[in-house]
Amino acid sequence: MPSWWNLKRKDIPPAKEREPHSTNSVKDRAEFSLRSFGLSLLQQQCAQAPKQNVFISPLSIFLALAMIENGAAGETKAAIRKVLAVPADANEEAVHKFTAALLKLLQSQGEAELSTANSVWADVRSTIRPDFVRICQEIYGGTAQTLDLSHPSSVTTINDWVAKKTKGKIPSIVTLEDITGASAVLTNAVYFKGKFRIPFQTEATRPQPFYLSDGREKVVAMMREVSLPDSYRSGERFEAAVLPYKNSTIVLYVLLPARGTSPEQILTDESMQELLVSKPINLDLFMPRFTLDFSGSLKKSLAQLGMGIAFQYPGADFSALGSTLFFLGEVMHKTCLEVDEEGTVAAAATSVMMDEYSAMPLGVETKTLVFDRPFAVVLRDTTTRAIIFDGVVYEP
């Protein structure tokens, strides 16, 4: 799936403090880092685009940043680790171990499909160190290829790779202007497709109003499913529906904030824990059929989270990549999400450009949830508890 970074200089806002890493097992460390990073980044992106649809893949961006962290040193490495919520004092072997463990645990299973892919595209004139490429291949399962990044054919090659890995959902991620002069481009792709364990009945879908945050109404195709067992969740300032996929540990959470609360305000560590608490309540669910396409820069958000130094020259230290002149310039992210009666398709893409300076039981309570105003979505694996996608929907 989805994001990409341009290594060029720009002014960066100051960093914010974040809580230290404190979990123990490899799986817990990986989940903690991914969850903390994903929720923090989404909050930053929502602040950049108030009351707009925002949908990101923390998994895709995390993997792309983790790959580039392998080529960083000194304060730059520490800054990237801070943003990723990875222990600053962890050795490289430990970081690789829990990243590899996360990837292994998130393999496709049953009828749901989840795939991740990574690639390094080195320029023919590149000074990228072979050790960096080797780590990307061995730990992240990435492929490596040499290209003339100043030639239009390279744009086609990279975009075709992204399109293939996302089954055509993300058709392109870079332009010739983006990669010309780059020493290397790192790309990550994530793709998910799953059918709901209990699909919505198409004949029950009806046009109904959806109330936008500015007071306007929009008619949407509202799906309905009656008496969904064990599908209701609630927490402070929200109610939610949980929709599992067939033969998969991955589920879709759809969170409806209390009135007067924005969708992004309920996406917190606390709410992620509350979503895990099952309730013996059946759910009468009304939810829009919708499609989201998101594309945007992550540079400002990552800088505000603490990665500002990585975007500065002089200042950034990516000497482990092969040159003291490397630095990051831009981080772009592209995603798409399709939710209909049958299930869900989601995809994302991330690229990093490295430049050099130059069933219902009887007697059970039933709740009704109508998602007819802005809401939040989280696609999450229940085994690792890793957040694969998350976002807010202001206009379906």
ZIZI-V363516 format. One line per field, one symbol per residue. phi: phi as a letter, one per 20 degrees, with the letter a starting at -180 (. if undefined). A space follows every 50 residues. Layout:
# ZIZI-V363516
phi: ???
This chain:
# ZIZI-V363516
phi: .bbbcdebebfcffedfcfffbedfgfffffgffffffffffgfffffcg lcfcbcdgfffgffffffffdeblfffffffffeldgfefffffffffff fffffeffbleedcccbcbddefgefdffgffffffffedmfdcbecefe dgfffffffffffffdlnfdfbccdfffdfnfeacdccccccbbegfcff egfefcfbfdeffenfdcfceeebcelfflddcbafmbcbddcfdglbee cdddddfffndegffeecgffffffeefcfceceddbfebccccbaedgf fffffpdgffedcfqfcdffepbfefaecccdccbbbcccfercccbbbc cdedddgk.effmegdddcdedbgbdccdceefemfeecbacdebf
